[in-house]
Structure formats: structure tokens, C-alpha cells
Amino acid sequence: MKALNSIVISGREVLPVIEGGKGISVSNGESSGAWAASGGVGTFSGVNADARDINGNIIPMIYRGTTRRERHEELIAFSVRGAITQARVAHEMAGGGGRIHMNILWEMAGAERILFSVLEGAKGLIHGVTCGAGMPYRIAEICARYNVYYYPIISSARAFRALWKRAYHKFRDLLGAVVYEDPWLAGGHNGLSNAEDPTKPEPPLPRIVELRRQMNEFGLQQTPIVMAGGVWFLREWADFIDNPDVGPVAFQFGTRPLLTRESPISEIWKKRLLTLQPGDVLLHRFSPTGFYSSAVINPFLTELNERSRHQVAYSTTPVGELDTPFPVGARGRLVYLTAADKAKAEGWVAQGFTEAMRTPDSTLIFVAPEKEAEIRTDQINCMGCLSSCLFSNWAQNEEGSTGKKADPRSFCIQKTLQDIAHEGDVDTQLMFAGHNAYRFAQDPFYSNGFVPTVKQLVRRIATGD
């Protein structure tokens, strides 16, 4: 293992090890503050973070608005209050060590409004903002107003070039680093483009070398690259350290920090991580964001797969091979399928998947009655958590709609992530994880169910293991 030298991040020398942000309530003030106290960079999630009352109890996010737009405004208020709460906790936990960053998703609802309000309400507590899930052009301008460093999350040199040319060149001094998140290995939402094959992973080193060449063209030779996604043992990344073609580099850990004593996830979730095997994490495209994402295969994902398999094309009038009538709904209105698809549909109905739901792509999916009721309820209860949602057809525009039909092949991401974060149900909710999560079961560090403190984990990582 090569020597792990310190690196300047957000204006301070720190260990080149960064805690990944990890969505709703999964990286909070306690975990990120402990990581910073250990000499690295802690990152709490600014995505609908938990607020706490004067007794330290989590304040439930109960929505009272009767319309999506009213609930959308409530969600933004919850988000601002929660993120400021977590920033304060992280600051106190860090005790002046390391650096504290906040992670947001550019495609989350009210991202700009939330960021302005949090940086205003937590002045001096947040040293950097990481941002991905989209093309965050304005992140630099917003951070610059508060003299806070910004860290765009990208998955290709091409994406960074577009961001630099359009906006970042105006705010060069506050570009803390560029986070390269491997689209095939990272957990959560992934930045696969239409030009990349999800079934054919590309090695990250050539892609990072290409990114460095691009950054050098812009005079960013000393700006670090953060390698994110698939990082477990640093000794496996020796080719990246002190490599002139890579330049200054740090490493982000998203999955390993889940299994620490300070991690806020449930004990059930932690125990489940220790049992994962190779292949237990699926790269899929069910997310209502439209992005690929990686999550543990469980009954939740299995049911989503089932929905898409129980799918046929239809037409409201006979056309071409879609010439075989099939009744749907309580009134038995006729749609037209191919003869072969009618036979499939009848088979699904016989198995109990009696409800046919229309999708925006002129297809029908067949689900059980209780699943249809759940889907309809979740769509009605939408609180506008994304800038644009495939599942509910919400969009944060004047119309409050994408203009397309709601897509029952997806799910309410706010509901499931809140549920798993607070209830710990790892079977019926979405369980994000990186593709290396199976290594918990193989790594001797976690033998006999050992769960380290953040400090113990950071020390272990620094040794190369």
C-alpha cells in the first residue's frame, strides 16, 4: 500500500477519504461529524434530512396539504429545517476536525431554494456541497454567494466539459474537486448515459485519465478528482495514487460507512448487509427519476420486475396485429392486443393479477388488486419530492405536471426511502447499496458481526484495508 498523503479539500488538509452522501437520512450529522472528527471529509445528506425537536426526537414529516403543490411547499420547509439541524449536529460532532459537506440531488424538488436557505441558515457550518443526479449548472453560482466549495458529481469527462463551459469557468476558485462516480459500481442513482451499455462495465482508470486530460485543458491540474463507486480496499486502487495521469486524487466511500455504530440505519439493515452475496445488487431503471440506480434485490425489486414482465402493448382501436379485443376495467372497456398477448394476459388474470393499468408507452401492466390500490394511493398522495416524477407525473412547473400519464411501473421514492430509513423494513422497501456490498460478508474486518465505529473504519481504510 502506497503512503496515503493528506490533500487539501475545502481549504484544509485532510485525509483523502470522503464519506458519501447517501440520500434520505442515511448519512446524517452523527455519521458525517464522526467522519470529519477522524480527519476525513464527512458528508450528510441534505435530501429531506431529519429535523429534531428540543428533546432530540425526530420530527415526523406529516403532510397536511390537500394538493400536491401545498405538500410540495411543506416538503421544502421540512428539508430546509432538517438540513440545518444535521449541519449543526455534524459541526458539533466534528469538533473542528476534518471538513463537513452536504450532499443534494439536483433533480430533487426545490433544490435551488433549499440550497440557498440551508447555506444561509447554517453559515460557517458547511464547507462544501456535493451535487449530482442531473446537470447542476447553478450549483457553483449558489455556493459562491456563501463562499462555499462545490463538488459536482459526474460520470464522464463529457459531462464535466458541458458544466465547465456553461457555468463553472466563472467560479474556478471554489471548485473543490470533481467527483467521478462510476456508473456501473456506485450505489443509489447512477449516471449512465444513453451512449453507455449498462451490461458492459468500463474500467474507471481510463475514464478518469480522460477526465484529468479535460481538466488540465481548463487549467485545473491541482484540482482533485474524487473516485467514487466501487471503492473498498484502497490497496486495490494503488494505480490511482501518485499517478501523474490521474493527479491529485481522493476516494469516496458510500457503502462501507453504512455499517458503523454511528450510522443511523436500523440494526436489521446492518445485519442484512452482512449477509449479501455477489450479484445481490441490481442495476435497474425503475426509479421515478428516470435514472439507473443500484439497490439490493429483495421482494420490493422483485415485484417491480414482475410488473414490467406482466406487460403487453395495446391499442384503443384495432390496428395491425393489435386486433384481438380484451376487456379491461370495471366496465370492461375493450382494448386490442395481439392474439399471443391476449393469451398471456388471460394467464396473468388467472394467477390473480386481475388489474390492468395503462402506462405512458401504450402498454398495460397486470397487477394484483391490492397492488393497484397501493399504486393509486401513492400517486394521489404525491408531495412533489422530485423536480419531475415519472411515477406520479408531478413536475415543479406552473402546471404541476409532466404532461404525461403517470407511470405505474415505477414507485413513490420519497415514501420508500423514508420508510426504510425510519422503519428499517429491508424486504418491502428500496434498499440502495453499491455493487461491492457483498464484501461485508467476505471482509475479515467484519468477522463475527463486528460493527466498527467511524473512527475505527477510517483507521482501517487508511491502512489500505
N, C-alpha and C positions, 0 to 999 in steps of 0.2 A: 504494500500500500504506500503510495506516494504521500509525502507530508501534506497535511491539509492546512494551507495557509489562510490567514484571515483575508477578508475582502471588504471593500467599502460599499455598504448598502445604506441608502437613505442618509448619507452623511456621516456614518460611523463605521469603524472597523468591527466586523462581526465574523463568526464562523460562517462559512459558505453553505449553511444548511438552513432551509426555509420550510416552515410548516405550510402546507397547502390550505386553502381557504375552506373548501368543502361545504358549501350550501347551508341550508336552514339548520341553525342551532347545533351543528355537528362539530364546528370549530368555534369555540366561544372565548370569552375573556379569560377564564381559568386556564384553558389549554394553551392559548396563544401567549398569555402572560408568563406561564411557566416556561414555554419555549424561549421567549426572549430573555428571561432570567438565566437561562442556561447558556446564553451567549450567542444564540442564533437570531433568526427573524421569525417572530410569531405572527400568525395571520388569523384573525377572527372573521367569521362570515358576517357580512353586512346585509345578507339576504333574509329579510323577515326575522331578524335576530330577536331573542327573548328579552323583554323588559322585566324588571323585578320591582316588587313593592318595597316598602320601608323595612319589612321583615325579611327580605331576601327571597320571597316566594315568586315564582314565575307568574306573570300576569297572563291569563289565558286570552287568546285572540278570539273574542266573541264578537261577531259582526251583527249589528243591529239595523243596518241599512236595508231598505226594501228593494233597491235597484242595484244593478252591477256597479254603476258609477258611484253610488253612495258607498258601497262596500270597498270599492277601489280607493276612495279617499281615506276610509278607515284604515285600510291596509298600509297606505303610505305613512299615516300617522304612527301606526304600530311600528313600522320598520324604522322610522327615524328614532323613536324613543328607545327601541331595542338596541340599535347600533350604538347609540351614545352610551347606554348602560354598559354594553360589552366593552367599549373603548375604555371606560373608566375602570372597570374590573381588570382589564389587561394591563393598564398603566400601573395600577397598584401592585398587581402580581409581579410585574417585571422588575419593580424596584430599581429602575434606572438602568437595567441591563438590556443588551440587545436592541432590537427595533420592533415596533408594533405596526403591522399593516392591516388594512381592511380589504376584504375581497367582495366585489359585487359582480353581478351579471349585467351586461349592457342590455340584454333583452328582458330584464325584469321590469315590472311595472314602475313607472316613475323614477327610473334610475338617476336621471339628472337632478330631479327635485330632491330625492333622498340624499344624494351625494352632497349637494350644496348645504342642506340642512344639517347633516351629520358633521361635516367638516367645520361648519360654523359653531355647532353646539359642543364639539369635542376638540376645540382648538388646543394644539400642543400635545394632544394625546395620541394622535395618529401620524406616523411618519411617512407612510406610503400607501398607495391604493393600487391593488391589482384588479384587473378587469378583463374579462373575456366573454364568451358566448355572444358573438356578434362582432361588429367592427366599431370599436369605441373611439370614434374620431374626436369627440369633445372631452374625453377624459383628461387630456393634457391641459386644455384651457381651464377646466374647472379646478383641477389640482393646483394650477399655477396661481390662482386667485388666493389660495391659502398657503402658498409656499410649501406644498406637499409633493413628494416624488410620486411619479406614476409608473406603473408596470403593466404594459399591455400583454395579454396572453394571446399568442398566435401559434399557428401550426405550420407556417411556411414562410419562406423569405418573401414570396409574392405578396402575402397579406401584409407583412410589415412595410414593404415598399409603398403599398397603397396608403397605409396610415401615415407614413412619414411624409410623403409627397403632399397629401391633402392637409395635414394639420400639425404633425409632431415637429416638423422642422422649425416651427415658430417657438417651440418650447424645449429646445435642446437641453438646457441646463438641468431640467428637472426630470429627464428621462432616467429613472434609476437603474433600469435593466430591461431587457426584453425576455419575457418568459416564453420559451419554446415548449409547448405542451404536446407530447407525442400523441397523434390522433388515434393510434392503434392500441396504446398501452395505458393511457390515463383513465381514471375513473370519472364518473359523472358525465357531463356533456363533453363531446369531443369535436374537434374542428376539422373533420373530414370534408373535403371539397368534392364537387361533382367530378373533378379530374382524377380523384384517387379511388382506388378499389378497396372497400372495407375488408375484403377477404385476402388481400395481398399486402401485408405489413412491409413497410420500407425501414431499413435501419436508420436510426436517428442521427448518427455521426455525419454522414454526407449531407443531410438536410440542415444540420447545424453549421457545418462548414460553409454551405451556401448562404445561410443567414448571416454569418460573420462577414463573408465577402461583401454582401449587400450593405451591412452596417459600416464596414470600412469605407465604402464608396461615399457614405454620408459623413465621414469623419468621426465615427463612433468607435474607434479602436479600443478605447478604455471603458466603454460601457459594457457591463457584464451581460452575459447570456445566462439565464436560469434554465437548467434542464429539468423538465417536469414530466412525469408519467413513466412508470416502469422502473423507478429508482428504488432499490432495496439495499444492497451492499455497495458502498462506494468503491470497494476494491474492484468491482465489476466495471467501473467507469474510469479506470486509470488512463485510458486513451484520451479522455477529455481534459484531464488535469495537466496543466503546464504544456498544453498543446498549442503552438503558435497559430495553428489554423482555426482553433476554437477561441483563443484569447481568454480574458477573464471569465470565469465560469463559477456558478453556484448550483446547488441541487435542491430541488423542492420535493418534499415527502408529503404525499397526500394520504396514502393508505396506512402506513405504519403508525402515525400518530393517533389513529382510531383506537388502538389497543394500548392505552396508557391509563394510569389511575386518574389523571386529570381530565381525560376525555369524557365529555358529557353523555355519550351514547349509553344505552342500557346494558346491564350485565348480560342479558340474553343475547344482545347483538354482539358483544365482545366474545362470548362463548361460541357463537356461530362462526365468527371469523376464524377461530382456532380449528374448525373442522373442515374448512374449504379445501377442495382438491383442484388440480389443474382442469381447466375447462368449465369451472363453476361460475365464471363471469361471462356474460353475454354482451357483445356489441350489437345494439339494436336501434331501431328507428321509430319506436312507439311514442317518444316524448312529444308533448304538445307544442314544443318549441320548433319542431321540425329538424332539430339536430340529432345526429347519432349520439348515443350515450351508452355507458357501460354499467351494468348492475349485476348483482348476484342472481343466478337462476333460482327462482322459488315459485310457489304457486301463483303469486301475483303476475310474474312474467309469463309463466306457462299459460295462464288464462288469456293474456293479451295475444300470445302466439295463436291460441285456439281461435280467438275471434277472427284473426286475419285468415286462418286456414278455412274457416267456415264462411267463405266469401265467394259470391258469383256476380258477374256483370248482369245488368238488367236494362230494359228499355220500357218506357211507358206506352209505346206503340210497337207493333210488330215491325222489325227491320232486320234484314239479312237472316243470320242464323238465330237471332233473338226472336223466335217466332212461336214459342211454346208458352201458353198462358199459365200464370201461377198466382194464386190469391194471397194477398198479404194484409195484415192489419185486422182490426176487429170487424171492419166492414167487408173484408175480403176483396179489396180492390185489386184488379188484375194488373200485373206487370208481365213482362215477357223475357224468358230465359232461353238458353239453348236447351235442347232436349236432354243432353247429358247433364247440364247443371240443374235442371229440374229434378232429375233423379237424385243428385247429391243433396239438394235442398230437402227433399222429402225424407231422405235418410236422416239428416240432422234433426228435422222436426220430430221424427220418430224417437230420437235419442233424448228429447226434451228441450232442444234448442229451438223453441217454437216462435220466437220473436224475431222478425226480420227488420233490421234497422238500415236506413239509407245512409250512404256515405257521400262526400262531395265528388267522388270519382265515378258516379253512376254504378255503384256496386251495392249489394246487400250483404250484411253480415247477419249470421244467425246466432242468437244468444238465448240463454235461459230467461224466463220471466223476471226472476229476482235480479239478474244482472242488468236487464233493460231498465228496471226501476231504479237501480243504483246509478246507472249512467245518466238517466234523465234528471234525477235529483241533483247529481253533482254538476251537471250543466246549468241547471236553474240556479244553483247556489253560487255560481262563479263570482269571485271577488276581484277579478281583473288583476291577477298576480303577474302576468306577463305583458309585454308591450303588444304582443299578438299571440293568440292562442288557437291552435287548430282544434282542440277538443270542444271548446265552448263557443267558438267564433268571436270571442271578445277581442277588441283592439282599442288602444288608448288614442283614438281619434274622435272627431266630433260625433260620428255616428255610433261609436262604441261597438263597432263590428268589423270583421274582416271582409264582409260582403259575401262570404261563402257559407255553405252549410256547416254546422257543427259536425265534427268527425268522431263517431263512436268507437273507432278503432284505437283511440288514444285514451287519456285519463286525466283527472284533475291532479296536477303535480303538486299544487300547494297542499291539498288535503293529504296526499300520501306521505309527503316529506314531513309535514307537521306530525302526522300520526306515528311514523316510525321513530322520529326524534324524541317524542314525548311519551309514547306508549310502549315502544320497543318491539312492536309486532313484526318479526322478521319473515313471516310467511305470507301475510296478506297485504304487505306494503312494499314500495320500491326501496331496494337496498343497494345504493350506489357503492361501488368499490372498483379499484384498479385491477388490472388483469393479473397482477402479482399477488393478490390477496391470498392465494393458496399457499404462499410461502410461510405464513404464520405457522402452519402445521408442520413445516419442514425445518424451520429455523430453530436451532438448539437454544437460542436466547429465550424462547417462549416455552421451553420444556416444562411439563407438569402444570401447564396452565398459567405460567408466570406472566403477570401483567406489570410492566415496569412503570416507574414514574417517568415524567417527561425528561427530567434531568438524567436518569439512567439511560433512557433511549438515546438522547443526544450524545452522551459519552460513548455509547456503543457504536453509534453511526460514525463518530469521529475516528474510531479505530479502523474503520474500513468494513466493519460488520454491522 
